[in-house]
Amino acid sequence: MNDSPVRITESADVAPTAAIGKGSSIWHLAQVREDAQIGENCIIGRGAYIGTGVVMGDNCKVQNYALVYEPARLGDGVFIGPAVVLTNDVYPRAINEDGSLKSAADWQPVGVTIERGASVGARATCVAPVTIGAWATVAAGAVVVKDVPAHALVAGVPARRIGWVGEHGVPLVPGAPDGVWVCPQTGARYVETDEELTKESL
């Protein structure tokens, strides 16, 4: 049972209707909007923004000045690096055709989904709607415009797969036979089939 208190600094702006899990910390100048759901033991860094109704699992880290726009969904153990942006508008415009300012009724937000254990590196941008698979890693500065498979290591603009990563987070190396990948630190083995990776059961 987690009895750790929630820590919210005085300079943070947390909506009264946001749900913050036990043991979580909201640091200086961060903003957590209405109806956001933050899991247990999460860290929201300085100046980060968590949009209305965003759902975040347990043990997540959102680093300084990251922007997590609604309706993003983050699984347990997700890492969001400094100044990452998760967008929510496929065709952004400030005004309508008649020149009037767009309101919430004039567009439909779409979100980014990030599954368990995945990491998004500093200043990367994920253009909604996309899904980042479990334990995947998005390199710093990448621009993700299509779904990322579980365990994939992607980089570039637009982001492309350049390798595979295991649960430990380091790039996997080819093993034997062909199609087997091995974590150089833990020895865990993964099997590639049709451009998807699954961990071998012990």
DOPAMI-776060 format. One line per 4 residues: number of its first residue (from 1); their letters; for each residue x, y, z of C-alpha. Coordinates in steps of 0.2 Angstrom, whole numbers, plus 2048, in hexadecimal, padded with zeros to 3 digits. Example, Ala and Ser with C-alpha at 12.3 -4.5 7.8 and 13.67 -1.06 7.14 Angstrom:
<sedos>
1> AS> 83E/7EA/827; 844/7FB/824;
</sedos>
This chain:
<sedos>
1> MNDS> 800/800/800; 807/811/7FB; 805/81E/809; 811/82A/802;
5> PVRI> 80A/83C/801; 807/846/7F2; 813/854/7F0; 80E/864/7E6;
9> TESA> 819/874/7E7; 810/884/7EA; 814/88B/7D9; 80C/87C/7D0;
13> DVAP> 7FA/87E/7C9; 7F0/86F/7CC; 7DD/86F/7C8; 7D2/86A/7D7;
17> TAAI> 7CA/85C/7CC; 7DB/854/7C7; 7DF/843/7D0; 7F1/841/7D6;
21> GKGS> 7F6/830/7DC; 7FF/82D/7EC; 812/830/7EC; 811/83C/7DD;
25> SIWH> 81B/84C/7DC; 815/85C/7D2; 824/868/7D1; 826/87B/7CE;
29> LAQV> 81B/883/7C1; 814/873/7BB; 801/874/7B6; 7F5/865/7B7;
33> REDA> 7E4/869/7AF; 7D3/864/7B4; 7CE/851/7B6; 7E0/84B/7B2;
37> QIGE> 7E4/83B/7BA; 7F6/838/7C0; 7FB/827/7C7; 805/823/7D6;
41> NCII> 817/828/7D8; 818/833/7C9; 823/842/7C7; 81D/851/7BD;
45> GRGA> 82C/85D/7BB; 82E/870/7BB; 823/879/7AE; 81B/869/7A7;
49> YIGT> 809/86A/7A1; 7FD/85B/7A3; 7ED/85F/799; 7DB/85D/79E;
53> GVVM> 7D6/84B/7A0; 7E7/843/79D; 7E9/832/7A4; 7FA/82D/7AB;
57> GDNC> 7FE/81C/7B3; 809/819/7C2; 81C/81C/7C3; 81D/829/7B4;
61> KVQN> 829/837/7B2; 825/847/7A9; 834/851/7A8; 836/864/7A8;
65> YALV> 82C/86E/79C; 824/85F/793; 813/862/78C; 806/854/78D;
69> YEPA> 7F6/859/784; 7E6/851/787; 7E0/844/783; 7F1/83B/785;
73> RLGD> 7F1/82A/78E; 801/825/797; 804/813/79E; 80E/80E/7AD;
77> GVFI> 820/813/7AE; 820/81F/79F; 82E/82B/79D; 82B/83C/795;
81> GPAV> 83C/846/792; 83E/859/794; 835/864/788; 82C/855/780;
85> VLTN> 81B/85A/777; 80D/84E/775; 801/857/769; 7EE/855/767;
89> DVYP> 7E8/85E/757; 7EB/856/746; 7E6/866/73C; 7EA/874/748;
93> RAIN> 7E3/885/744; 7E0/894/750; 7D1/89B/746; 7C3/894/73C;
97> EDGS> 7C0/898/729; 7B6/8A7/72E; 7C4/8AE/739; 7BC/8AB/749;
101> LKSA> 7C7/8A3/757; 7C5/890/758; 7BD/88A/768; 7BD/879/770;
105> ADWQ> 7AD/875/766; 7B6/878/755; 7C2/869/756; 7C4/858/75D;
109> PVGV> 7D4/854/767; 7DD/844/764; 7EA/83D/770; 7FB/834/771;
113> TIER> 7FB/823/77A; 80B/81D/782; 80B/80C/788; 814/804/798;
117> GASV> 827/808/79A; 829/812/78A; 835/821/78A; 834/831/780;
121> GARA> 844/83B/77F; 847/84E/781; 83F/85A/775; 837/84C/76B;
125> TCVA> 825/84F/764; 818/842/762; 80B/848/756; 7F9/841/75A;
129> PVTI> 7F2/835/757; 800/828/75A; 804/81A/766; 815/817/76E;
133> GAWA> 816/804/772; 81C/7FD/782; 82E/7FF/786; 831/809/776;
137> TVAA> 83E/817/776; 83C/827/76C; 84D/830/76A; 84F/842/76F;
141> GAVV> 849/84E/762; 83F/841/758; 82E/845/750; 823/837/751;
145> VKDV> 815/837/744; 810/824/744; 80E/816/751; 81E/80F/759;
149> PAHA> 81E/7FD/75C; 822/7F6/76D; 835/7F5/771; 839/800/761;
153> LVAG> 847/80D/762; 842/81B/756; 84B/82B/752; 84B/839/745;
157> VPAR> 83F/844/73C; 833/83C/738; 838/82E/745; 83D/81D/73E;
161> RIGW> 842/80D/747; 854/80C/748; 855/7FD/754; 84D/7F4/763;
165> VGEH> 84E/7F7/776; 84A/7EC/784; 842/7EF/795; 852/7F4/79C;
169> GVPL> 853/803/78F; 863/7FF/786; 864/7FB/773; 863/7E8/770;
173> VPGA> 870/7DF/766; 86D/7D1/759; 86E/7BF/761; 86C/7AE/75A;
177> PDGV> 863/7A8/750; 85E/7B6/744; 84F/7C0/74B; 855/7BE/75D;
181> WVCP> 85A/7CE/766; 864/7CF/777; 865/7DC/784; 878/7DE/787;
185> QTGA> 875/7E3/799; 868/7D6/7A0; 86A/7C8/793; 857/7C8/790;
189> RYVE> 852/7C2/77F; 845/7C8/773; 83E/7C1/762; 83B/7CC/753;
193> TDEE> 82C/7C6/748; 824/7D0/73A; 82D/7E0/741; 826/7DE/753;
197> LTKE> 830/7D9/762; 82B/7CD/770; 835/7C8/77F; 839/7B6/781;
201> SL> 831/7AE/790; 83C/7A6/79D;
</sedos>
